[in-house]
């Protein structure tokens, strides 16, 4: 449903459901944000200039776990240009710490201090902050702060931490921050009667989100009005604003949080960080604006990390290779504290408990989710959070099961995939629509599987090792109240949007979502343009610029197009009805006969009877003689939106790689992607999201890892140590789209921002293992580095001989 001439039905809280001609929705409209950003005319956090602005630098712990026995700030305070030095005790006067917890069974809360007071619990935890005339002076002064510690036992291995012993954080004396699970159906009988059981444990490496723009915030407090303005590079500015009231007692109506251009987030900026509370306190204390923008080393050390899970999964298979039950145990390394608000539960809980059966028609499931505390940086949200590890385990085991059963990876999945909708999984979650089987079939066709097998066999005869990996997924799409409810979360999500039309027929749209490169301004303009019947070029979108404007629950969980789009549609519909009412009056026709599109209102069946939207809006503002009786001329409307039911997008990737058996290096040859995100608003933006997410997934699968030594020291603190994928490893893509539109959202759209990263690592790992089958070697750890691949081949007891089954 991407054709520009297709008519879409817009669902929402309207008196009637309008038929809206899709002129902008579905079109490959160029992103109108890009010229400003690509020519250096954007304004990021570091570009914000305020008179008298001071700069902060944090003193961070050089040890992983220790009792603080002394802090001497005298030398730092005496450095010329230094205005203030605070320790944890100074910050604790205003706030004892922020509580982290997720409202799921077995999650034990922790309190993270704004700065450590008595004990430090990971390398990089802040213990003091310096404010000076410049960042350089602040950093110099920070180096002069003298710290004395009595070191404590360091806990770095989650597998041993969960067994007890020394506590990484005394708030969790047994190191368990999360432990829960559930069973649905007769799992034990299924495994007892299984024809075959396949089981494996997969490890997902510890990653950094690594946005191009690091974290930061600026605060400016006006003591005369008691107004606080905070600029922050955040995905959740309204949540930050709320926390400034909840934790620091700034009156919320006197707090404005602004989000300038944001250079990437990927979930890392969907948190409240202690620094975002400290900087406003410093600004109020000093009576001057205070800025903090972290450097890359700080970002790698102190911004939330991701993944690091051990997922053990088992399938019970019957004689026809159908999965009769699945067992899953997800153990996550949560770091020293629960991050706020997502907690260390966000990875293992999502991996095990959110759609544990994936796309497969499995009648019984049992799962356990667990997270342990360690003396590492806290784990938080990251693009595809939890889904990536869960999908990796399900899809990697599917490939292993296919090999064990002598089936192709496509045929094994076809045997088990859900084939009809609506479908209710063992947890009782209803999936109303999807194209799960069609995804598998389309990927097989795109790959030309028989031709690949022939090419693979011929390459092996020449000592070259090609592999094909497949991964299909279903994603909770458009984070909403209904979506949380089906997974047992009581959280409330909704967004608002305001649409205003001017006398010249142009529209300004204000949404609550921030944008970190997703193209929200472009897609929301397309949605508003079609609802209002005006050209896309006549719509201006303001996205998340200030919490004083529209409200947003955050840019996360693939919710932009779904939730913001729904709010824009609802608000624009109010104005659409007014335009149609006045057009009917001007054309002496029934409102039911008015067709609104292409900048004009026309009477159906009367080609010469039309009036431009510009003339209509001008008349609404300046000519009351054309108003219908009781007409309200206000051309501004605000609406809230929260989908009434959860919806799920789906898709899959097939990846071809070549593994060099002598070096262990992997080259990704090509990626095939199939995506079903319902109605597509802008195909170019969707395809860009797929490419970006898959390349991130290639990084997670092959390159990226944060490494701690036994003393809890982070070894990967620069981009020389932490390897990320660059354009030279970005492969060619072939992308296809399916469409099962949601019956519950405006235009039938579904979210898809996280889908590329959810499934790509599994596809890459499966491709590597397919290439390694002649060596009887297998990799179950990410990243699949050359060292791990070379070592697996070296340890293999068999010589190259076997070929992949067809």
PyMOL commands that set and color helices and strands:
alter all, ss='L'
color gray80, all
select helices_A, chain A and resi 34-38+45-47+74-77+88-92+135-144+158-161+187-192+237-248+252-254+274-286+296-302+345-353+387-404+409-416+436-447+449-461+481-486+520-532+536-538+560-587+591-593+613-622+624-626+683-702+727-729+755-771+773-775+786-795
alter helices_A, ss='H'
color red, helices_A
select strands_A, chain A and resi 7-9+19-21+54-60+66-72+82-87+98-100+110-112+119-120+126-132+146-151+176-184+196-208+216-222+227-232+255-258+290-293+305-317+323-335+365-373+423-424+430-431+465-477+495-501+507-511+539-543+594-597+600-603+606-612+636-641+647-659+666-676+732-738
alter strands_A, ss='S'
color yellow, strands_A
deselect
rebuild
show_as cartoon
